[in-house]
């Protein structure tokens, strides 16, 4: 006996405790929009589609993230292909793009470096917003670079380039300079209990964990960044919700000025930026502090 779209959604929404997730997976299987499911609730998918749907529901029940199952995640209103080789782009990371738009885009910029690009989400979002900027993105994972390159191609971006590099390793200090350096490096301690969350189990550990305390990669990036920042250059980094004081101290030690931490939508300190020494920051002038 064939089963209607309505019945499939009703049964599997209960299994997943989420109607939205049940809709996303069924729309993916059928190759239709979610609105189609509302328009044709009495239609009956064929047996092969129903079996595929059941398999995807089981994967989700086991904790696999929806983005990995369907292979796509939206970031900055753009679609990004994702796989288990890259982190799933997160809404809080969009704060990096927002800060560049709000505080940095007004200045004459030429070159931007995205460290640890993963799926290419930050680099591609900036390349889309600023087609005249030259965006360079690096990652030490060749699998990640393959996905990022594919995403840039699918978005028809011609102003972003991808290279394999362990942070700054392929660049020449004090010769290769960038106006803005952005990054979302690993910043989770291997002892952090958040790593036990079901969804996190499916993401690449190398992109999440910075042993031994979650700060190793942030330290390296901050300490080395002044050698690669142009005059008046900006460093913009995402970090853990409880790491803003550490990041501020590291930026001060590296000689950066105008350091300011910004909160994500949950009200947690998530992104800190600083500027190469010898400049006056708008945050100094306005005395904004962390916000």
C-alpha positions as a Markdown table, in Angstrom:
| # | Residue | x | y | z |
|---|---|---|---|---|
| 1 | Unk | 0.0 | 0.0 | 0.0 |
| 2 | Unk | 1.4 | 3.4 | -1.0 |
| 3 | Unk | 1.9 | 6.1 | 1.6 |
| 4 | Unk | 1.1 | 9.8 | 1.0 |
| 5 | Unk | 3.4 | 12.7 | 1.6 |
| 6 | Unk | 1.2 | 13.8 | 4.5 |
| 7 | Unk | 1.4 | 10.4 | 6.2 |
| 8 | Unk | 5.2 | 10.1 | 5.7 |
| 9 | Unk | 5.7 | 13.5 | 7.3 |
| 10 | Unk | 3.4 | 12.9 | 10.1 |
| 11 | Unk | 5.0 | 9.6 | 11.1 |
| 12 | Unk | 8.6 | 10.8 | 10.7 |
| 13 | Unk | 8.1 | 14.1 | 12.4 |
| 14 | Unk | 7.2 | 12.1 | 15.5 |
| 15 | Unk | 10.4 | 10.0 | 15.1 |
| 16 | Unk | 12.6 | 13.0 | 14.8 |
| 17 | Unk | 10.5 | 15.2 | 17.1 |
| 18 | Unk | 10.8 | 17.8 | 14.3 |
| 19 | Unk | 8.4 | 18.5 | 11.4 |
| 20 | Unk | 11.0 | 20.8 | 9.8 |
| 21 | Unk | 13.7 | 18.1 | 9.7 |
| 22 | Unk | 11.2 | 15.5 | 8.3 |
| 23 | Unk | 10.2 | 18.0 | 5.6 |
| 24 | Unk | 13.8 | 18.8 | 4.7 |
| 25 | Unk | 14.7 | 15.2 | 4.2 |
| 26 | Unk | 11.6 | 14.3 | 2.2 |
| 27 | Unk | 12.0 | 17.3 | 0.0 |
| 28 | Unk | 15.6 | 16.2 | -0.6 |
| 29 | Unk | 14.6 | 12.7 | -1.5 |
| 30 | Unk | 11.9 | 13.8 | -3.9 |
| 31 | Unk | 14.0 | 16.7 | -5.4 |
| 32 | Unk | 11.3 | 19.2 | -4.6 |
| 33 | Unk | 10.8 | 22.3 | -2.5 |
| 34 | Unk | 9.2 | 22.2 | 0.9 |
| 35 | Unk | 6.3 | 24.2 | -0.5 |
| 36 | Unk | 5.6 | 21.3 | -2.8 |
| 37 | Unk | 5.0 | 19.0 | 0.2 |
| 38 | Unk | 2.2 | 21.4 | 1.3 |
| 39 | Unk | 0.8 | 21.7 | -2.2 |
| 40 | Unk | 0.5 | 18.0 | -2.8 |
| 41 | Unk | 0.1 | 16.2 | 0.5 |
| 42 | Unk | -1.9 | 13.4 | -0.9 |
| 43 | Unk | 0.6 | 12.4 | -3.5 |
| 44 | Unk | 2.3 | 9.0 | -2.9 |
| 45 | Unk | 6.1 | 8.7 | -3.6 |
| 46 | Unk | 7.2 | 5.5 | -5.1 |
| 47 | Unk | 8.7 | 2.6 | -3.1 |
| 48 | Unk | 12.3 | 3.5 | -3.9 |
| 49 | Unk | 11.8 | 7.0 | -2.6 |
| 50 | Unk | 10.1 | 5.8 | 0.6 |
| 51 | Unk | 12.9 | 3.4 | 1.3 |
| 52 | Unk | 15.6 | 6.1 | 0.7 |
| 53 | Unk | 13.6 | 8.4 | 3.0 |
| 54 | Unk | 13.6 | 5.7 | 5.7 |
| 55 | Unk | 17.3 | 5.3 | 5.5 |
| 56 | Unk | 17.9 | 9.1 | 5.8 |
| 57 | Unk | 15.5 | 9.3 | 8.8 |
| 58 | Unk | 17.5 | 6.5 | 10.5 |
| 59 | Unk | 20.8 | 8.4 | 9.9 |
| 60 | Unk | 19.3 | 11.5 | 11.5 |
| 61 | Unk | 18.0 | 9.5 | 14.4 |
| 62 | Unk | 21.5 | 8.3 | 15.0 |
| 63 | Unk | 22.6 | 11.9 | 15.3 |
| 64 | Unk | 24.1 | 12.7 | 11.9 |
| 65 | Unk | 23.6 | 16.4 | 11.1 |
| 66 | Unk | 21.0 | 17.3 | 8.4 |
| 67 | Unk | 23.6 | 19.3 | 6.5 |
| 68 | Unk | 25.8 | 16.2 | 6.0 |
| 69 | Unk | 22.8 | 14.1 | 5.0 |
| 70 | Unk | 21.7 | 16.4 | 2.3 |
| 71 | Unk | 25.2 | 17.7 | 1.5 |
| 72 | Unk | 24.3 | 21.4 | 1.7 |
| 73 | Unk | 24.2 | 24.2 | 4.4 |
| 74 | Unk | 23.2 | 27.8 | 3.9 |
| 75 | Unk | 25.6 | 30.5 | 5.1 |
| 76 | Unk | 25.2 | 34.2 | 4.5 |
| 77 | Unk | 22.1 | 33.3 | 2.4 |
| 78 | Unk | 24.4 | 31.3 | 0.1 |
| 79 | Unk | 24.3 | 27.5 | -0.5 |
| 80 | Unk | 27.5 | 25.6 | 0.5 |
| 81 | Unk | 28.3 | 22.0 | -0.3 |
| 82 | Unk | 29.5 | 20.2 | 2.8 |
| 83 | Unk | 30.8 | 16.8 | 3.7 |
| 84 | Unk | 32.3 | 15.1 | 6.7 |
| 85 | Unk | 35.7 | 16.6 | 5.7 |
| 86 | Unk | 34.6 | 20.1 | 6.7 |
| 87 | Unk | 32.8 | 21.8 | 9.6 |
| 88 | Unk | 29.2 | 22.7 | 9.0 |
| 89 | Unk | 29.1 | 26.5 | 8.7 |
| 90 | Unk | 27.4 | 28.0 | 11.7 |
| 91 | Unk | 25.2 | 31.2 | 12.1 |
| 92 | Unk | 27.6 | 32.7 | 14.7 |
| 93 | Unk | 30.4 | 32.6 | 12.2 |
| 94 | Unk | 28.4 | 35.1 | 10.0 |
| 95 | Unk | 29.4 | 37.7 | 12.7 |
| 96 | Unk | 32.8 | 37.8 | 11.0 |
| 97 | Unk | 31.3 | 38.9 | 7.7 |
| 98 | Unk | 29.0 | 41.3 | 9.5 |
| 99 | Unk | 31.9 | 43.0 | 11.2 |
| 100 | Unk | 33.9 | 43.4 | 8.0 |
| 101 | Unk | 30.8 | 45.0 | 6.4 |
| 102 | Unk | 30.1 | 47.3 | 9.3 |
| 103 | Unk | 33.5 | 48.5 | 10.3 |
| 104 | Unk | 36.1 | 47.6 | 7.7 |
| 105 | Unk | 34.5 | 47.8 | 4.3 |
| 106 | Unk | 34.5 | 51.6 | 4.3 |
| 107 | Unk | 38.3 | 51.6 | 4.1 |
| 108 | Unk | 40.3 | 51.0 | 0.9 |
| 109 | Unk | 41.0 | 47.3 | 0.9 |
| 110 | Unk | 42.7 | 45.1 | -1.6 |
| 111 | Unk | 43.7 | 41.7 | -0.1 |
| 112 | Unk | 42.0 | 39.5 | 2.4 |
| 113 | Unk | 43.3 | 36.2 | 3.9 |
| 114 | Unk | 40.9 | 33.6 | 5.3 |
| 115 | Unk | 42.7 | 31.1 | 7.5 |
| 116 | Unk | 41.4 | 27.6 | 7.8 |
| 117 | Unk | 38.7 | 28.2 | 5.2 |
| 118 | Unk | 37.0 | 24.7 | 5.5 |
| 119 | Unk | 34.0 | 24.8 | 3.1 |
| 120 | Unk | 35.1 | 28.3 | 2.0 |
| 121 | Unk | 32.0 | 29.9 | 3.7 |
| 122 | Unk | 33.7 | 33.1 | 5.0 |
| 123 | Unk | 35.9 | 33.5 | 2.0 |
| 124 | Unk | 33.1 | 33.1 | -0.5 |
| 125 | Unk | 30.7 | 35.3 | 1.4 |
| 126 | Unk | 33.3 | 38.1 | 1.4 |
| 127 | Unk | 34.1 | 37.5 | -2.2 |
| 128 | Unk | 30.4 | 37.8 | -3.0 |
| 129 | Unk | 30.0 | 41.0 | -1.1 |
| 130 | Unk | 33.2 | 42.6 | -2.4 |
| 131 | Unk | 33.8 | 41.5 | -6.0 |
| 132 | Unk | 36.7 | 44.0 | -6.3 |
| 133 | Unk | 38.6 | 42.5 | -3.4 |
| 134 | Unk | 41.2 | 39.8 | -3.8 |
| 135 | Unk | 40.4 | 37.0 | -1.4 |
| 136 | Unk | 43.0 | 34.3 | -0.5 |
| 137 | Unk | 41.9 | 31.3 | 1.5 |
| 138 | Unk | 44.0 | 28.6 | 3.0 |
| 139 | Unk | 43.5 | 25.2 | 4.7 |
| 140 | Unk | 45.9 | 22.4 | 5.5 |
| 141 | Unk | 43.3 | 19.8 | 4.4 |
| 142 | Unk | 43.3 | 19.1 | 0.6 |
| 143 | Unk | 39.8 | 17.6 | 1.0 |
| 144 | Unk | 38.5 | 20.8 | 2.5 |
| 145 | Unk | 40.2 | 22.8 | -0.3 |
| 146 | Unk | 38.5 | 20.6 | -2.9 |
| 147 | Unk | 35.1 | 21.4 | -1.4 |
| 148 | Unk | 35.8 | 25.1 | -1.0 |
| 149 | Unk | 37.0 | 25.4 | -4.6 |
| 150 | Unk | 33.8 | 23.7 | -5.7 |
| 151 | Unk | 31.7 | 26.1 | -3.7 |
| 152 | Unk | 33.4 | 29.1 | -5.2 |
| 153 | Unk | 32.9 | 27.7 | -8.7 |
| 154 | Unk | 29.2 | 27.0 | -8.0 |
| 155 | Unk | 28.8 | 30.6 | -6.8 |
| 156 | Unk | 30.5 | 31.9 | -9.9 |
| 157 | Unk | 33.2 | 33.7 | -7.9 |
| 158 | Unk | 36.3 | 34.8 | -9.7 |
| 159 | Unk | 38.0 | 36.8 | -7.0 |
| 160 | Unk | 38.9 | 34.1 | -4.5 |
| 161 | Unk | 41.8 | 31.7 | -4.6 |
| 162 | Unk | 42.5 | 28.6 | -2.5 |
| 163 | Unk | 45.9 | 27.3 | -1.3 |
| 164 | Unk | 47.1 | 24.5 | 1.0 |
| 165 | Unk | 48.9 | 25.9 | 4.0 |
| 166 | Unk | 49.3 | 25.3 | 7.7 |
| 167 | Unk | 48.1 | 28.8 | 8.7 |
| 168 | Unk | 50.8 | 31.2 | 7.4 |
| 169 | Unk | 53.3 | 28.6 | 6.3 |
| 170 | Unk | 53.3 | 29.3 | 2.5 |
| 171 | Unk | 53.6 | 33.0 | 2.9 |
| 172 | Unk | 56.8 | 35.1 | 3.3 |
| 173 | Unk | 56.8 | 37.1 | 6.4 |
| 174 | Unk | 56.8 | 40.9 | 5.9 |
| 175 | Unk | 56.6 | 40.4 | 2.1 |
| 176 | Unk | 53.1 | 38.9 | 1.7 |
| 177 | Unk | 50.8 | 41.4 | 3.3 |
| 178 | Unk | 47.0 | 41.5 | 3.8 |
| 179 | Unk | 44.6 | 44.3 | 4.7 |
| 180 | Unk | 42.4 | 41.9 | 6.6 |
| 181 | Unk | 43.0 | 38.5 | 8.1 |
| 182 | Unk | 40.0 | 36.5 | 9.2 |
| 183 | Unk | 39.7 | 33.1 | 10.6 |
| 184 | Unk | 37.6 | 30.5 | 12.5 |
| 185 | Unk | 40.4 | 28.2 | 13.8 |
| 186 | Unk | 40.0 | 25.2 | 16.1 |
| 187 | Unk | 39.4 | 26.5 | 19.6 |
| 188 | Unk | 37.9 | 23.6 | 21.6 |
| 189 | Unk | 39.8 | 21.9 | 24.3 |
| 190 | Unk | 40.0 | 18.1 | 24.0 |
| 191 | Unk | 38.4 | 17.9 | 27.4 |
| 192 | Unk | 35.4 | 20.1 | 26.5 |
| 193 | Unk | 32.1 | 18.3 | 27.2 |
| 194 | Unk | 30.5 | 19.8 | 24.1 |
| 195 | Unk | 32.5 | 17.3 | 22.0 |
| 196 | Unk | 30.1 | 14.6 | 23.3 |
| 197 | Unk | 27.1 | 16.2 | 21.6 |
| 198 | Unk | 25.7 | 13.8 | 19.0 |
| 199 | Unk | 26.0 | 16.2 | 16.0 |
| 200 | Unk | 29.6 | 17.1 | 16.9 |
| 201 | Unk | 30.6 | 13.4 | 16.7 |
| 202 | Unk | 30.3 | 13.6 | 12.9 |
| 203 | Unk | 32.5 | 16.7 | 12.3 |
| 204 | Unk | 36.2 | 16.6 | 11.7 |
| 205 | Unk | 38.1 | 16.7 | 15.0 |
| 206 | Unk | 41.0 | 18.5 | 13.4 |
| 207 | Unk | 38.8 | 21.4 | 12.7 |
| 208 | Unk | 37.4 | 21.6 | 16.2 |
| 209 | Unk | 40.1 | 20.7 | 18.7 |
| 210 | Unk | 43.2 | 22.7 | 19.6 |
| 211 | Unk | 45.2 | 20.7 | 22.1 |
| 212 | Unk | 46.0 | 20.9 | 24.9 |
| 213 | Unk | 43.7 | 23.8 | 26.1 |
| 214 | Unk | 41.9 | 25.1 | 23.0 |
| 215 | Unk | 44.2 | 28.1 | 22.6 |
| 216 | Unk | 47.2 | 26.7 | 20.7 |
| 217 | Unk | 46.0 | 27.7 | 17.2 |
| 218 | Unk | 44.7 | 31.1 | 18.3 |
| 219 | Unk | 48.0 | 31.8 | 19.9 |
| 220 | Unk | 50.0 | 30.9 | 16.8 |
| 221 | Unk | 47.7 | 33.0 | 14.5 |
| 222 | Unk | 47.8 | 36.0 | 16.7 |
| 223 | Unk | 51.5 | 35.9 | 17.4 |
| 224 | Unk | 52.4 | 35.5 | 13.7 |
| 225 | Unk | 49.7 | 37.8 | 12.2 |
| 226 | Unk | 51.6 | 41.1 | 12.6 |
| 227 | Unk | 54.2 | 39.9 | 10.1 |
| 228 | Unk | 51.4 | 39.5 | 7.4 |
| 229 | Unk | 49.2 | 42.5 | 8.2 |
| 230 | Unk | 49.6 | 45.6 | 6.0 |
| 231 | Unk | 49.7 | 49.0 | 7.5 |
| 232 | Unk | 46.3 | 49.6 | 9.3 |
| 233 | Unk | 45.5 | 45.9 | 8.8 |
| 234 | Unk | 42.8 | 44.1 | 10.7 |
| 235 | Unk | 42.8 | 40.7 | 12.4 |
| 236 | Unk | 39.3 | 39.2 | 12.9 |
| 237 | Unk | 39.0 | 35.9 | 14.8 |
| 238 | Unk | 36.2 | 33.7 | 16.0 |
| 239 | Unk | 36.9 | 32.0 | 19.3 |
| 240 | Unk | 35.2 | 30.1 | 22.2 |
| 241 | Unk | 32.5 | 31.9 | 24.3 |
| 242 | Unk | 34.9 | 31.8 | 27.3 |
| 243 | Unk | 38.1 | 32.8 | 25.5 |
| 244 | Unk | 37.7 | 36.5 | 24.9 |
| 245 | Unk | 39.9 | 37.6 | 27.7 |
| 246 | Unk | 42.7 | 35.2 | 26.6 |
| 247 | Unk | 42.4 | 36.4 | 23.0 |
| 248 | Unk | 42.5 | 40.1 | 24.1 |
| 249 | Unk | 45.6 | 39.5 | 26.1 |
| 250 | Unk | 47.3 | 37.6 | 23.2 |
| 251 | Unk | 46.4 | 40.5 | 20.8 |
| 252 | Unk | 47.8 | 43.0 | 23.2 |
| 253 | Unk | 51.0 | 41.0 | 23.5 |
| 254 | Unk | 51.3 | 40.9 | 19.7 |
| 255 | Unk | 51.1 | 44.7 | 19.5 |
| 256 | Unk | 47.6 | 45.0 | 18.1 |
| 257 | Unk | 45.5 | 48.0 | 19.0 |
| 258 | Unk | 41.8 | 48.9 | 19.2 |
| 259 | Unk | 40.9 | 45.4 | 20.3 |
| 260 | Unk | 37.2 | 44.7 | 20.7 |
| 261 | Unk | 35.1 | 41.6 | 21.3 |
| 262 | Unk | 31.7 | 41.3 | 19.8 |
| 263 | Unk | 28.8 | 39.0 | 21.0 |
| 264 | Unk | 26.9 | 36.5 | 18.9 |
| 265 | Unk | 23.1 | 36.2 | 18.8 |
| 266 | Unk | 23.2 | 34.2 | 22.0 |
| 267 | Unk | 24.9 | 37.1 | 23.8 |
| 268 | Unk | 28.3 | 35.3 | 24.1 |
| 269 | Unk | 31.6 | 36.9 | 23.2 |
| 270 | Unk | 32.4 | 35.2 | 19.9 |
| 271 | Unk | 34.6 | 37.4 | 17.6 |
| 272 | Unk | 37.5 | 39.6 | 18.6 |
| 273 | Unk | 39.2 | 42.0 | 16.2 |
| 274 | Unk | 42.3 | 44.1 | 16.5 |
| 275 | Unk | 44.4 | 46.3 | 14.3 |
| 276 | Unk | 48.1 | 46.5 | 13.4 |
| 277 | Unk | 50.1 | 48.8 | 15.7 |
| 278 | Unk | 50.6 | 52.5 | 15.2 |
| 279 | Unk | 47.0 | 53.2 | 14.1 |
| 280 | Unk | 44.0 | 54.8 | 15.8 |
| 281 | Unk | 41.0 | 52.4 | 15.9 |
| 282 | Unk | 37.4 | 53.7 | 15.7 |
| 283 | Unk | 36.8 | 51.6 | 18.8 |
| 284 | Unk | 39.5 | 53.6 | 20.7 |
| 285 | Unk | 37.9 | 56.9 | 19.5 |
| 286 | Unk | 34.4 | 55.9 | 20.5 |
| 287 | Unk | 35.4 | 54.0 | 23.6 |
| 288 | Unk | 33.0 | 51.2 | 22.7 |
| 289 | Unk | 34.7 | 48.5 | 24.7 |
| 290 | Unk | 33.4 | 44.9 | 24.3 |
| 291 | Unk | 29.8 | 44.6 | 22.9 |
